[in-house]
Amino acid sequence: MKDIDQLKFEYKAFKDLESEEVIEVLNFSSASGDRVITSNISDKTCKIALVYNEVTKRMNKESRQEIYKMMKAAEFEITRLNYCIERLEPKIREVIKKIFMEKLSWSNVCQKCSISEKTLNKYKNRGIDEITSMFNLSRLVS
């Protein structure tokens, strides 16, 4: 959840690249496209300005899209994890939620669920195994 909150913050607070940053990138990158050969100096200046403007827009757009994709992927994984947890048997689900979501100590979980530490460990391991197999199954289907 912290990762998703961090990505949402990054997305909302995203600041477009500054002119100087793009100029630096363009100065140190190697040529990768067609070269325009012309003898008119002012025409070259205009084309450079247009290319610079397009590169800046593209870089800003790609950065925003990447943050957005990461945010959506993290949200999907959390949703999928919650779905898998909800499919567990009630006692196992309760143990998994208390240990991993509520971050309770083993002794507190044992007390609240009225189970021994050995049973708690068995439920925890079984829950992890079942969630893992659900995740692996969904990856095989995809």
N, CA, C and O atoms as CSV, one atom per row, in Angstrom:
chain,resi,resn,atom,element,x,y,z
A,1,MET,N,N,0.817,-1.184,0.000
A,1,MET,CA,C,0.000,0.000,0.000
A,1,MET,C,C,0.870,1.260,0.000
A,1,MET,O,O,0.523,2.270,-0.614
A,2,LYS,N,N,2.005,1.183,0.698
A,2,LYS,CA,C,2.899,2.337,0.727
A,2,LYS,C,C,3.430,2.632,-0.667
A,2,LYS,O,O,3.583,3.792,-1.050
A,3,ASP,N,N,3.711,1.565,-1.432
A,3,ASP,CA,C,4.208,1.748,-2.798
A,3,ASP,C,C,3.182,2.466,-3.658
A,3,ASP,O,O,3.529,3.357,-4.433
A,4,ILE,N,N,1.922,2.081,-3.524
A,4,ILE,CA,C,0.865,2.712,-4.318
A,4,ILE,C,C,0.728,4.173,-3.927
A,4,ILE,O,O,0.614,5.040,-4.794
A,5,ASP,N,N,0.739,4.454,-2.623
A,5,ASP,CA,C,0.656,5.845,-2.169
A,5,ASP,C,C,1.834,6.654,-2.692
A,5,ASP,O,O,1.669,7.804,-3.101
A,6,GLN,N,N,3.023,6.056,-2.680
A,6,GLN,CA,C,4.212,6.737,-3.198
A,6,GLN,C,C,4.058,7.044,-4.681
A,6,GLN,O,O,4.364,8.150,-5.126
A,7,LEU,N,N,3.578,6.054,-5.454
A,7,LEU,CA,C,3.398,6.256,-6.896
A,7,LEU,C,C,2.325,7.301,-7.183
A,7,LEU,O,O,2.474,8.103,-8.105
A,8,LYS,N,N,1.244,7.297,-6.401
A,8,LYS,CA,C,0.199,8.313,-6.584
A,8,LYS,C,C,0.764,9.702,-6.320
A,8,LYS,O,O,0.465,10.657,-7.037
A,9,PHE,N,N,1.588,9.800,-5.276
A,9,PHE,CA,C,2.222,11.081,-4.980
A,9,PHE,C,C,3.122,11.511,-6.129
A,9,PHE,O,O,3.075,12.662,-6.565
A,10,GLU,N,N,3.946,10.579,-6.622
A,10,GLU,CA,C,4.853,10.886,-7.737
A,10,GLU,C,C,4.067,11.348,-8.958
A,10,GLU,O,O,4.466,12.290,-9.643
A,11,TYR,N,N,2.956,10.686,-9.224
A,11,TYR,CA,C,2.144,11.017,-10.397
A,11,TYR,C,C,1.534,12.415,-10.261
A,11,TYR,O,O,1.560,13.208,-11.202
A,12,LYS,N,N,0.983,12.703,-9.072
A,12,LYS,CA,C,0.357,14.015,-8.851
A,12,LYS,C,C,1.394,15.137,-8.814
A,12,LYS,O,O,1.147,16.246,-9.287
A,13,ALA,N,N,2.552,14.828,-8.244
A,13,ALA,CA,C,3.582,15.856,-8.080
A,13,ALA,C,C,4.560,15.905,-9.245
A,13,ALA,O,O,5.548,16.637,-9.198
A,14,PHE,N,N,4.288,15.124,-10.293
A,14,PHE,CA,C,5.219,15.072,-11.423
A,14,PHE,C,C,5.427,16.465,-11.994
A,14,PHE,O,O,4.476,17.201,-12.257
A,15,LYS,N,N,6.680,16.801,-12.176
A,15,LYS,CA,C,7.042,18.110,-12.701
A,15,LYS,C,C,7.681,17.895,-14.065
A,15,LYS,O,O,8.595,17.085,-14.214
A,16,ASP,N,N,7.196,18.622,-15.046
A,16,ASP,CA,C,7.763,18.495,-16.388
A,16,ASP,C,C,9.255,18.787,-16.361
A,16,ASP,O,O,9.743,19.552,-15.529
A,17,LEU,N,N,9.957,18.169,-17.279
A,17,LEU,CA,C,11.392,18.407,-17.395
A,17,LEU,C,C,11.657,19.870,-17.722
A,17,LEU,O,O,10.913,20.501,-18.473
A,18,GLU,N,N,12.703,20.383,-17.158
A,18,GLU,CA,C,13.106,21.757,-17.434
A,18,GLU,C,C,13.884,21.801,-18.746
A,18,GLU,O,O,14.449,20.796,-19.177
A,19,SER,N,N,13.908,22.949,-19.361
A,19,SER,CA,C,14.609,23.134,-20.630
A,19,SER,C,C,16.065,22.705,-20.546
A,19,SER,O,O,16.580,22.047,-21.450
A,20,GLU,N,N,16.722,23.079,-19.462
A,20,GLU,CA,C,18.142,22.774,-19.310
A,20,GLU,C,C,18.384,21.264,-19.260
A,20,GLU,O,O,19.374,20.769,-19.799
A,21,GLU,N,N,17.475,20.540,-18.613
A,21,GLU,CA,C,17.624,19.083,-18.518
A,21,GLU,C,C,17.534,18.432,-19.894
A,21,GLU,O,O,18.310,17.531,-20.214
A,22,VAL,N,N,16.592,18.888,-20.696
A,22,VAL,CA,C,16.416,18.314,-22.028
A,22,VAL,C,C,17.604,18.663,-22.913
A,22,VAL,O,O,18.074,17.823,-23.681
A,23,ILE,N,N,18.088,19.887,-22.813
A,23,ILE,CA,C,19.258,20.292,-23.602
A,23,ILE,C,C,20.448,19.409,-23.236
A,23,ILE,O,O,21.197,18.984,-24.115
A,24,GLU,N,N,20.627,19.129,-21.938
A,24,GLU,CA,C,21.714,18.255,-21.501
A,24,GLU,C,C,21.584,16.868,-22.102
A,24,GLU,O,O,22.566,16.298,-22.576
A,25,VAL,N,N,20.383,16.325,-22.085
A,25,VAL,CA,C,20.141,14.992,-22.644
A,25,VAL,C,C,20.431,14.990,-24.136
A,25,VAL,O,O,21.058,14.065,-24.652
A,26,LEU,N,N,19.978,16.020,-24.823
A,26,LEU,CA,C,20.199,16.088,-26.267
A,26,LEU,C,C,21.680,16.267,-26.601
A,26,LEU,O,O,22.164,15.735,-27.599
A,27,ASN,N,N,22.385,17.006,-25.774
A,27,ASN,CA,C,23.817,17.223,-26.011
A,27,ASN,C,C,24.622,15.940,-25.877
A,27,ASN,O,O,25.582,15.726,-26.618
A,28,PHE,N,N,24.236,15.089,-24.939
A,28,PHE,CA,C,25.023,13.891,-24.667
A,28,PHE,C,C,24.492,12.638,-25.336
A,28,PHE,O,O,25.080,11.566,-25.191
A,29,SER,N,N,23.387,12.752,-26.069
A,29,SER,CA,C,22.878,11.565,-26.762
A,29,SER,C,C,23.466,11.506,-28.157
A,29,SER,O,O,23.813,12.529,-28.748
A,30,SER,N,N,23.573,10.283,-28.675
A,30,SER,CA,C,24.114,10.128,-30.024
A,30,SER,C,C,22.989,10.228,-31.038
A,30,SER,O,O,21.827,9.983,-30.715
A,31,ALA,N,N,23.332,10.581,-32.246
A,31,ALA,CA,C,22.331,10.725,-33.304
A,31,ALA,C,C,21.710,9.371,-33.591
A,31,ALA,O,O,22.413,8.367,-33.708
A,32,SER,N,N,20.383,9.348,-33.705
A,32,SER,CA,C,19.726,8.071,-33.931
A,32,SER,C,C,18.744,8.129,-35.092
A,32,SER,O,O,18.092,7.130,-35.395
A,33,GLY,N,N,18.629,9.248,-35.732
A,33,GLY,CA,C,17.643,9.379,-36.799
A,33,GLY,C,C,18.246,9.938,-38.062
A,33,GLY,O,O,19.465,9.953,-38.236
A,34,ASP,N,N,17.386,10.395,-38.933
A,34,ASP,CA,C,17.833,10.982,-40.193
A,34,ASP,C,C,18.435,12.356,-39.946
A,34,ASP,O,O,17.993,13.098,-39.069
A,35,ARG,N,N,19.424,12.671,-40.713
A,35,ARG,CA,C,20.018,14.004,-40.630
A,35,ARG,C,C,19.428,14.870,-41.729
A,35,ARG,O,O,19.247,14.443,-42.869
A,36,VAL,N,N,19.140,16.087,-41.347
A,36,VAL,CA,C,18.617,17.040,-42.318
A,36,VAL,C,C,19.789,17.877,-42.803
A,36,VAL,O,O,20.462,18.536,-42.010
A,37,ILE,N,N,20.026,17.849,-44.078
A,37,ILE,CA,C,21.143,18.607,-44.637
A,37,ILE,C,C,20.568,19.829,-45.345
A,37,ILE,O,O,19.792,19.726,-46.295
A,38,THR,N,N,20.974,20.965,-44.851
A,38,THR,CA,C,20.525,22.223,-45.445
A,38,THR,C,C,21.598,23.269,-45.198
A,38,THR,O,O,22.357,23.179,-44.233
A,39,SER,N,N,21.653,24.216,-46.037
A,39,SER,CA,C,22.693,25.228,-45.897
A,39,SER,C,C,22.171,26.488,-45.218
A,39,SER,O,O,22.946,27.397,-44.923
A,40,ASN,N,N,20.901,26.551,-44.972
A,40,ASN,CA,C,20.315,27.738,-44.374
A,40,ASN,C,C,20.395,27.629,-42.852
A,40,ASN,O,O,19.742,26.772,-42.256
A,41,ILE,N,N,21.190,28.492,-42.224
A,41,ILE,CA,C,21.421,28.439,-40.783
A,41,ILE,C,C,20.137,28.662,-40.000
A,41,ILE,O,O,19.883,27.930,-39.044
A,42,SER,N,N,19.325,29.633,-40.359
A,42,SER,CA,C,18.107,29.921,-39.606
A,42,SER,C,C,17.125,28.761,-39.703
A,42,SER,O,O,16.365,28.513,-38.767
A,43,ASP,N,N,17.133,28.050,-40.824
A,43,ASP,CA,C,16.268,26.887,-40.974
A,43,ASP,C,C,16.692,25.787,-39.999
A,43,ASP,O,O,15.844,25.119,-39.406
A,44,LYS,N,N,18.005,25.600,-39.837
A,44,LYS,CA,C,18.511,24.604,-38.892
A,44,LYS,C,C,18.103,24.969,-37.469
A,44,LYS,O,O,17.696,24.107,-36.690
A,45,THR,N,N,18.214,26.229,-37.146
A,45,THR,CA,C,17.858,26.684,-35.807
A,45,THR,C,C,16.391,26.410,-35.520
A,45,THR,O,O,16.040,25.958,-34.430
A,46,CYS,N,N,15.549,26.679,-36.482
A,46,CYS,CA,C,14.114,26.439,-36.333
A,46,CYS,C,C,13.837,24.946,-36.149
A,46,CYS,O,O,13.049,24.556,-35.289
A,47,LYS,N,N,14.492,24.117,-36.966
A,47,LYS,CA,C,14.281,22.668,-36.866
A,47,LYS,C,C,14.779,22.131,-35.530
A,47,LYS,O,O,14.151,21.258,-34.932
A,48,ILE,N,N,15.897,22.650,-35.073
A,48,ILE,CA,C,16.428,22.225,-33.776
A,48,ILE,C,C,15.442,22.585,-32.670
A,48,ILE,O,O,15.188,21.785,-31.769
A,49,ALA,N,N,14.892,23.785,-32.743
A,49,ALA,CA,C,13.920,24.216,-31.737
A,49,ALA,C,C,12.680,23.321,-31.755
A,49,ALA,O,O,12.153,22.968,-30.701
A,50,LEU,N,N,12.217,22.957,-32.949
A,50,LEU,CA,C,11.046,22.089,-33.061
A,50,LEU,C,C,11.340,20.691,-32.517
A,50,LEU,O,O,10.524,20.106,-31.804
A,51,VAL,N,N,12.507,20.169,-32.860
A,51,VAL,CA,C,12.896,18.844,-32.362
A,51,VAL,C,C,13.007,18.878,-30.841
A,51,VAL,O,O,12.520,17.981,-30.153
A,52,TYR,N,N,13.641,19.906,-30.332
A,52,TYR,CA,C,13.809,20.078,-28.898
A,52,TYR,C,C,12.449,20.097,-28.211
A,52,TYR,O,O,12.255,19.434,-27.192
A,53,ASN,N,N,11.513,20.853,-28.764
A,53,ASN,CA,C,10.170,20.954,-28.196
A,53,ASN,C,C,9.472,19.592,-28.203
A,53,ASN,O,O,8.849,19.211,-27.213
A,54,GLU,N,N,9.572,18.869,-29.301
A,54,GLU,CA,C,8.942,17.550,-29.410
A,54,GLU,C,C,9.576,16.548,-28.444
A,54,GLU,O,O,8.879,15.749,-27.818
A,55,VAL,N,N,10.894,16.598,-28.332
A,55,VAL,CA,C,11.587,15.688,-27.413
A,55,VAL,C,C,11.146,15.960,-25.979
A,55,VAL,O,O,10.900,15.024,-25.218
A,56,THR,N,N,11.045,17.213,-25.613
A,56,THR,CA,C,10.615,17.577,-24.263
A,56,THR,C,C,9.212,17.051,-23.987
A,56,THR,O,O,8.963,16.442,-22.946
A,57,LYS,N,N,8.303,17.286,-24.920
A,57,LYS,CA,C,6.924,16.803,-24.743
A,57,LYS,C,C,6.888,15.285,-24.627
A,57,LYS,O,O,6.200,14.744,-23.761
A,58,ARG,N,N,7.627,14.597,-25.495
A,58,ARG,CA,C,7.623,13.134,-25.493
A,58,ARG,C,C,8.192,12.580,-24.186
A,58,ARG,O,O,7.648,11.635,-23.614
A,59,MET,N,N,9.284,13.171,-23.724
A,59,MET,CA,C,9.906,12.693,-22.487
A,59,MET,C,C,8.974,12.888,-21.292
A,59,MET,O,O,8.863,12.007,-20.439
A,60,ASN,N,N,8.310,14.031,-21.229
A,60,ASN,CA,C,7.376,14.287,-20.138
A,60,ASN,C,C,6.195,13.320,-20.191
A,60,ASN,O,O,5.770,12.788,-19.165
A,61,LYS,N,N,5.676,13.100,-21.385
A,61,LYS,CA,C,4.536,12.191,-21.551
A,61,LYS,C,C,4.927,10.763,-21.173
A,61,LYS,O,O,4.182,10.081,-20.469
A,62,GLU,N,N,6.087,10.311,-21.639
A,62,GLU,CA,C,6.540,8.952,-21.338
A,62,GLU,C,C,6.782,8.761,-19.843
A,62,GLU,O,O,6.482,7.701,-19.296
A,63,SER,N,N,7.319,9.774,-19.189
A,63,SER,CA,C,7.565,9.683,-17.745
A,63,SER,C,C,6.254,9.556,-16.984
A,63,SER,O,O,6.124,8.718,-16.091
A,64,ARG,N,N,5.292,10.382,-17.336
A,64,ARG,CA,C,3.974,10.306,-16.693
A,64,ARG,C,C,3.327,8.941,-16.928
A,64,ARG,O,O,2.769,8.342,-16.009
A,65,GLN,N,N,3.409,8.456,-18.172
A,65,GLN,CA,C,2.805,7.163,-18.504
A,65,GLN,C,C,3.462,6.032,-17.720
A,65,GLN,O,O,2.778,5.113,-17.269
A,66,GLU,N,N,4.760,6.089,-17.558
A,66,GLU,CA,C,5.475,5.039,-16.828
A,66,GLU,C,C,5.053,5.013,-15.363
A,66,GLU,O,O,4.817,3.941,-14.805
A,67,ILE,N,N,4.957,6.178,-14.741
A,67,ILE,CA,C,4.514,6.245,-13.345
A,67,ILE,C,C,3.091,5.711,-13.231
A,67,ILE,O,O,2.781,4.954,-12.312
A,68,TYR,N,N,2.227,6.105,-14.164
A,68,TYR,CA,C,0.831,5.666,-14.152
A,68,TYR,C,C,0.739,4.144,-14.303
A,68,TYR,O,O,-0.036,3.496,-13.599
A,69,LYS,N,N,1.528,3.573,-15.221
A,69,LYS,CA,C,1.515,2.115,-15.424
A,69,LYS,C,C,1.975,1.387,-14.164
A,69,LYS,O,O,1.388,0.376,-13.778
A,70,MET,N,N,3.012,1.892,-13.530
A,70,MET,CA,C,3.513,1.268,-12.306
A,70,MET,C,C,2.462,1.328,-11.198
A,70,MET,O,O,2.276,0.367,-10.451
A,71,MET,N,N,1.777,2.473,-11.101
A,71,MET,CA,C,0.743,2.652,-10.094
A,71,MET,C,C,-0.406,1.670,-10.325
A,71,MET,O,O,-0.874,1.030,-9.384
A,72,LYS,N,N,-0.857,1.552,-11.568
A,72,LYS,CA,C,-1.961,0.645,-11.895
A,72,LYS,C,C,-1.558,-0.811,-11.675
A,72,LYS,O,O,-2.368,-1.611,-11.206
A,73,ALA,N,N,-0.326,-1.160,-12.006
A,73,ALA,CA,C,0.147,-2.534,-11.801
A,73,ALA,C,C,0.175,-2.872,-10.308
A,73,ALA,O,O,-0.230,-3.963,-9.906
A,74,ALA,N,N,0.654,-1.936,-9.494
A,74,ALA,CA,C,0.700,-2.166,-8.049
A,74,ALA,C,C,-0.709,-2.291,-7.476
A,74,ALA,O,O,-0.962,-3.151,-6.633
A,75,GLU,N,N,-1.632,-1.434,-7.932
A,75,GLU,CA,C,-3.022,-1.513,-7.475
A,75,GLU,C,C,-3.643,-2.856,-7.862
A,75,GLU,O,O,-4.382,-3.449,-7.076
A,76,PHE,N,N,-3.346,-3.332,-9.065
A,76,PHE,CA,C,-3.882,-4.614,-9.513
A,76,PHE,C,C,-3.353,-5.754,-8.650
A,76,PHE,O,O,-4.109,-6.652,-8.280
A,77,GLU,N,N,-2.067,-5.727,-8.326
A,77,GLU,CA,C,-1.482,-6.783,-7.494
A,77,GLU,C,C,-2.115,-6.800,-6.105
A,77,GLU,O,O,-2.372,-7.871,-5.556
A,78,ILE,N,N,-2.368,-5.621,-5.534
A,78,ILE,CA,C,-3.017,-5.544,-4.219
A,78,ILE,C,C,-4.436,-6.092,-4.302
A,78,ILE,O,O,-4.864,-6.844,-3.427
A,79,THR,N,N,-5.166,-5.719,-5.350
A,79,THR,CA,C,-6.533,-6.216,-5.539
A,79,THR,C,C,-6.526,-7.734,-5.679
A,79,THR,O,O,-7.363,-8.424,-5.096
A,80,ARG,N,N,-5.590,-8.239,-6.445
A,80,ARG,CA,C,-5.486,-9.678,-6.655
A,80,ARG,C,C,-5.134,-10.407,-5.356
A,80,ARG,O,O,-5.679,-11.472,-5.065
A,81,LEU,N,N,-4.219,-9.823,-4.580
A,81,LEU,CA,C,-3.852,-10.413,-3.295
A,81,LEU,C,C,-5.060,-10.451,-2.359
A,81,LEU,O,O,-5.320,-11.468,-1.716
A,82,ASN,N,N,-5.793,-9.344,-2.287
A,82,ASN,CA,C,-6.987,-9.305,-1.432
A,82,ASN,C,C,-8.016,-10.341,-1.868
A,82,ASN,O,O,-8.649,-10.982,-1.028
A,83,TYR,N,N,-8.185,-10.506,-3.166
A,83,TYR,CA,C,-9.112,-11.510,-3.695
A,83,TYR,C,C,-8.675,-12.912,-3.260
A,83,TYR,O,O,-9.500,-13.718,-2.830
A,84,CYS,N,N,-7.393,-13.194,-3.373
A,84,CYS,CA,C,-6.873,-14.508,-2.977
A,84,CYS,C,C,-7.060,-14.742,-1.478
A,84,CYS,O,O,-7.423,-15.840,-1.058
A,85,ILE,N,N,-6.815,-13.718,-0.683
A,85,ILE,CA,C,-6.986,-13.844,0.768
A,85,ILE,C,C,-8.445,-14.133,1.105
A,85,ILE,O,O,-8.734,-14.964,1.967
A,86,GLU,N,N,-9.358,-13.453,0.432
A,86,GLU,CA,C,-10.789,-13.659,0.691
A,86,GLU,C,C,-11.251,-15.067,0.323
A,86,GLU,O,O,-12.268,-15.529,0.840
A,87,ARG,N,N,-10.541,-15.742,-0.540
A,87,ARG,CA,C,-10.911,-17.101,-0.951
A,87,ARG,C,C,-10.414,-18.169,0.022
A,87,ARG,O,O,-10.772,-19.338,-0.113
A,88,LEU,N,N,-9.597,-17.785,0.994
A,88,LEU,CA,C,-9.079,-18.743,1.973
A,88,LEU,C,C,-10.183,-19.177,2.937
A,88,LEU,O,O,-11.201,-18.501,3.085
A,89,GLU,N,N,-9.957,-20.323,3.590
A,89,GLU,CA,C,-10.876,-20.773,4.638
A,89,GLU,C,C,-10.919,-19.697,5.726
A,89,GLU,O,O,-9.913,-19.028,5.961
A,90,PRO,N,N,-12.061,-19.519,6.393
A,90,PRO,CA,C,-12.213,-18.425,7.373
A,90,PRO,C,C,-11.116,-18.347,8.435
A,90,PRO,O,O,-10.593,-17.261,8.685
A,91,LYS,N,N,-10.751,-19.468,9.067
A,91,LYS,CA,C,-9.726,-19.429,10.122
A,91,LYS,C,C,-8.365,-19.032,9.556
A,91,LYS,O,O,-7.635,-18.247,10.161
A,92,ILE,N,N,-8.034,-19.580,8.393
A,92,ILE,CA,C,-6.745,-19.261,7.759
A,92,ILE,C,C,-6.730,-17.799,7.330
A,92,ILE,O,O,-5.733,-17.105,7.525
A,93,ARG,N,N,-7.824,-17.331,6.749
A,93,ARG,CA,C,-7.940,-15.934,6.323
A,93,ARG,C,C,-7.748,-14.999,7.513
A,93,ARG,O,O,-7.040,-13.996,7.415
A,94,GLU,N,N,-8.382,-15.333,8.637
A,94,GLU,CA,C,-8.277,-14.499,9.834
A,94,GLU,C,C,-6.824,-14.404,10.305
A,94,GLU,O,O,-6.347,-13.322,10.648
A,95,VAL,N,N,-6.133,-15.530,10.320
A,95,VAL,CA,C,-4.727,-15.558,10.747
A,95,VAL,C,C,-3.860,-14.733,9.794
A,95,VAL,O,O,-3.039,-13.932,10.240
A,96,ILE,N,N,-4.038,-14.924,8.492
A,96,ILE,CA,C,-3.245,-14.184,7.495
A,96,ILE,C,C,-3.464,-12.678,7.654
A,96,ILE,O,O,-2.508,-11.903,7.639
A,97,LYS,N,N,-4.718,-12.272,7.803
A,97,LYS,CA,C,-5.017,-10.833,7.952
A,97,LYS,C,C,-4.398,-10.262,9.220
A,97,LYS,O,O,-3.826,-9.172,9.202
A,98,LYS,N,N,-4.513,-10.996,10.314
A,98,LYS,CA,C,-3.990,-10.477,11.583
A,98,LYS,C,C,-2.461,-10.396,11.582
A,98,LYS,O,O,-1.886,-9.450,12.122
A,99,ILE,N,N,-1.813,-11.380,10.981
A,99,ILE,CA,C,-0.342,-11.368,10.962
A,99,ILE,C,C,0.198,-10.335,9.978
A,99,ILE,O,O,1.058,-9.528,10.332
A,100,PHE,N,N,-0.308,-10.357,8.736
A,100,PHE,CA,C,0.311,-9.554,7.681
A,100,PHE,C,C,-0.330,-8.190,7.455
A,100,PHE,O,O,0.353,-7.258,7.031
A,101,MET,N,N,-1.610,-8.052,7.727
A,101,MET,CA,C,-2.257,-6.762,7.478
A,101,MET,C,C,-2.343,-5.928,8.753
A,101,MET,O,O,-2.042,-4.734,8.751
A,102,GLU,N,N,-2.757,-6.575,9.836
A,102,GLU,CA,C,-2.862,-5.852,11.105
A,102,GLU,C,C,-1.527,-5.805,11.843
A,102,GLU,O,O,-1.366,-5.053,12.804
A,103,LYS,N,N,-0.560,-6.625,11.380
A,103,LYS,CA,C,0.797,-6.665,11.945
A,103,LYS,C,C,0.804,-6.982,13.445
A,103,LYS,O,O,1.597,-6.424,14.204
A,104,LEU,N,N,-0.085,-7.880,13.856
A,104,LEU,CA,C,-0.134,-8.278,15.257
A,104,LEU,C,C,0.967,-9.292,15.547
A,104,LEU,O,O,1.424,-10.003,14.651
A,105,SER,N,N,1.382,-9.350,16.797
A,105,SER,CA,C,2.386,-10.340,17.201
A,105,SER,C,C,1.736,-11.720,17.217
A,105,SER,O,O,0.513,-11.853,17.271
A,106,TRP,N,N,2.579,-12.732,17.169
A,106,TRP,CA,C,2.062,-14.106,17.165
A,106,TRP,C,C,1.242,-14.371,18.424
A,106,TRP,O,O,0.183,-14.995,18.357
A,107,SER,N,N,1.725,-13.903,19.563
A,107,SER,CA,C,1.000,-14.158,20.818
A,107,SER,C,C,-0.368,-13.481,20.806
A,107,SER,O,O,-1.344,-14.055,21.289
A,108,ASN,N,N,-0.450,-12.264,20.258
A,108,ASN,CA,C,-1.747,-11.583,20.162
A,108,ASN,C,C,-2.694,-12.314,19.223
A,108,ASN,O,O,-3.886,-12.436,19.507
A,109,VAL,N,N,-2.163,-12.801,18.101
A,109,VAL,CA,C,-2.999,-13.530,17.141
A,109,VAL,C,C,-3.500,-14.820,17.781
A,109,VAL,O,O,-4.673,-15.168,17.647
A,110,CYS,N,N,-2.617,-15.525,18.474
A,110,CYS,CA,C,-3.022,-16.763,19.154
A,110,CYS,C,C,-4.133,-16.487,20.162
A,110,CYS,O,O,-5.101,-17.240,20.263
A,111,GLN,N,N,-3.977,-15.408,20.895
A,111,GLN,CA,C,-4.961,-15.040,21.905
A,111,GLN,C,C,-6.301,-14.679,21.255
A,111,GLN,O,O,-7.345,-15.168,21.686
A,112,LYS,N,N,-6.280,-13.833,20.229
A,112,LYS,CA,C,-7.520,-13.378,19.583
A,112,LYS,C,C,-8.235,-14.497,18.834
A,112,LYS,O,O,-9.463,-14.512,18.756
A,113,CYS,N,N,-7.463,-15.432,18.285
A,113,CYS,CA,C,-8.062,-16.527,17.506
A,113,CYS,C,C,-8.268,-17.787,18.347
A,113,CYS,O,O,-8.822,-18.776,17.868
A,114,SER,N,N,-7.822,-17.742,19.594
A,114,SER,CA,C,-7.928,-18.890,20.507
A,114,SER,C,C,-7.287,-20.145,19.911
A,114,SER,O,O,-7.901,-21.210,19.861
A,115,ILE,N,N,-6.044,-19.994,19.464
A,115,ILE,CA,C,-5.303,-21.123,18.893
A,115,ILE,C,C,-3.886,-21.137,19.461
A,115,ILE,O,O,-3.413,-20.138,20.002
A,116,SER,N,N,-3.221,-22.277,19.332
A,116,SER,CA,C,-1.835,-22.393,19.801
A,116,SER,C,C,-0.890,-21.824,18.743
A,116,SER,O,O,-1.281,-21.578,17.603
A,117,GLU,N,N,0.366,-21.621,19.152
A,117,GLU,CA,C,1.357,-21.120,18.189
A,117,GLU,C,C,1.618,-22.138,17.088
A,117,GLU,O,O,1.880,-21.768,15.944
A,118,LYS,N,N,1.548,-23.415,17.432
A,118,LYS,CA,C,1.749,-24.461,16.429
A,118,LYS,C,C,0.639,-24.394,15.372
A,118,LYS,O,O,0.911,-24.500,14.176
A,119,THR,N,N,-0.605,-24.219,15.813
A,119,THR,CA,C,-1.736,-24.099,14.880
A,119,THR,C,C,-1.615,-22.811,14.073
A,119,THR,O,O,-1.885,-22.788,12.872
A,120,LEU,N,N,-1.207,-21.744,14.748
A,120,LEU,CA,C,-1.010,-20.467,14.056
A,120,LEU,C,C,0.009,-20.626,12.932
A,120,LEU,O,O,-0.217,-20.165,11.814
A,121,ASN,N,N,1.117,-21.271,13.228
A,121,ASN,CA,C,2.157,-21.488,12.229
A,121,ASN,C,C,1.629,-22.342,11.076
A,121,ASN,O,O,1.922,-22.071,9.912
A,122,LYS,N,N,0.855,-23.367,11.403
A,122,LYS,CA,C,0.273,-24.239,10.379
A,122,LYS,C,C,-0.675,-23.433,9.476
A,122,LYS,O,O,-0.618,-23.551,8.252
A,123,TYR,N,N,-1.544,-22.617,10.084
A,123,TYR,CA,C,-2.489,-21.795,9.307
A,123,TYR,C,C,-1.750,-20.776,8.439
A,123,TYR,O,O,-2.095,-20.559,7.277
A,124,LYS,N,N,-0.734,-20.162,9.027
A,124,LYS,CA,C,0.041,-19.157,8.279
A,124,LYS,C,C,0.701,-19.796,7.061
A,124,LYS,O,O,0.591,-19.279,5.949
A,125,ASN,N,N,1.376,-20.903,7.266
A,125,ASN,CA,C,2.054,-21.582,6.155
A,125,ASN,C,C,1.065,-22.069,5.101
A,125,ASN,O,O,1.314,-21.959,3.901
A,126,ARG,N,N,-0.056,-22.608,5.564
A,126,ARG,CA,C,-1.072,-23.080,4.618
A,126,ARG,C,C,-1.642,-21.909,3.813
A,126,ARG,O,O,-1.845,-22.020,2.604
A,127,GLY,N,N,-1.896,-20.796,4.487
A,127,GLY,CA,C,-2.410,-19.609,3.803
A,127,GLY,C,C,-1.436,-19.095,2.757
A,127,GLY,O,O,-1.832,-18.772,1.638
A,128,ILE,N,N,-0.169,-19.019,3.121
A,128,ILE,CA,C,0.863,-18.556,2.180
A,128,ILE,C,C,0.948,-19.498,0.988
A,128,ILE,O,O,1.031,-19.054,-0.157
A,129,ASP,N,N,0.926,-20.810,1.262
A,129,ASP,CA,C,0.985,-21.789,0.168
A,129,ASP,C,C,-0.211,-21.658,-0.771
A,129,ASP,O,O,-0.052,-21.698,-1.991
A,130,GLU,N,N,-1.412,-21.500,-0.203
A,130,GLU,CA,C,-2.614,-21.387,-1.034
A,130,GLU,C,C,-2.602,-20.098,-1.859
A,130,GLU,O,O,-2.963,-20.107,-3.036
A,131,ILE,N,N,-2.190,-19.001,-1.244
A,131,ILE,CA,C,-2.113,-17.727,-1.976
A,131,ILE,C,C,-1.082,-17.839,-3.095
A,131,ILE,O,O,-1.318,-17.379,-4.213
A,132,THR,N,N,0.057,-18.450,-2.793
A,132,THR,CA,C,1.103,-18.635,-3.807
A,132,THR,C,C,0.586,-19.457,-4.973
A,132,THR,O,O,0.826,-19.116,-6.131
A,133,SER,N,N,-0.121,-20.537,-4.675
A,133,SER,CA,C,-0.638,-21.366,-5.775
A,133,SER,C,C,-1.705,-20.622,-6.574
A,133,SER,O,O,-1.789,-20.797,-7.790
A,134,MET,N,N,-2.527,-19.790,-5.912
A,134,MET,CA,C,-3.519,-18.989,-6.648
A,134,MET,C,C,-2.821,-17.992,-7.569
A,134,MET,O,O,-3.238,-17.798,-8.711
A,135,PHE,N,N,-1.762,-17.362,-7.071
A,135,PHE,CA,C,-1.009,-16.412,-7.895
A,135,PHE,C,C,-0.368,-17.121,-9.078
A,135,PHE,O,O,-0.414,-16.622,-10.203
A,136,ASN,N,N,0.229,-18.283,-8.829
A,136,ASN,CA,C,0.867,-19.035,-9.907
A,136,ASN,C,C,-0.146,-19.512,-10.932
A,136,ASN,O,O,0.137,-19.506,-12.130
A,137,LEU,N,N,-1.320,-19.926,-10.481
A,137,LEU,CA,C,-2.366,-20.372,-11.392
A,137,LEU,C,C,-2.818,-19.232,-12.288
A,137,LEU,O,O,-3.001,-19.420,-13.491
A,138,SER,N,N,-2.999,-18.050,-11.712
A,138,SER,CA,C,-3.447,-16.914,-12.527
A,138,SER,C,C,-2.377,-16.498,-13.530
A,138,SER,O,O,-2.704,-15.993,-14.604
A,139,ARG,N,N,-1.101,-16.703,-13.194
A,139,ARG,CA,C,-0.025,-16.374,-14.142
A,139,ARG,C,C,0.013,-17.375,-15.289
A,139,ARG,O,O,0.334,-17.014,-16.421
A,140,LEU,N,N,-0.316,-18.638,-14.999
A,140,LEU,CA,C,-0.352,-19.654,-16.052
A,140,LEU,C,C,-1.487,-19.391,-17.032
A,140,LEU,O,O,-1.349,-19.628,-18.232
A,141,VAL,N,N,-2.610,-18.900,-16.514
A,141,VAL,CA,C,-3.778,-18.622,-17.348
A,141,VAL,C,C,-3.532,-17.407,-18.231
A,141,VAL,O,O,-4.010,-17.353,-19.364
A,142,SER,N,N,-2.786,-16.431,-17.715
A,142,SER,CA,C,-2.554,-15.182,-18.462
A,142,SER,C,C,-1.684,-15.382,-19.658
A,142,SER,O,O,-1.401,-14.428,-20.382
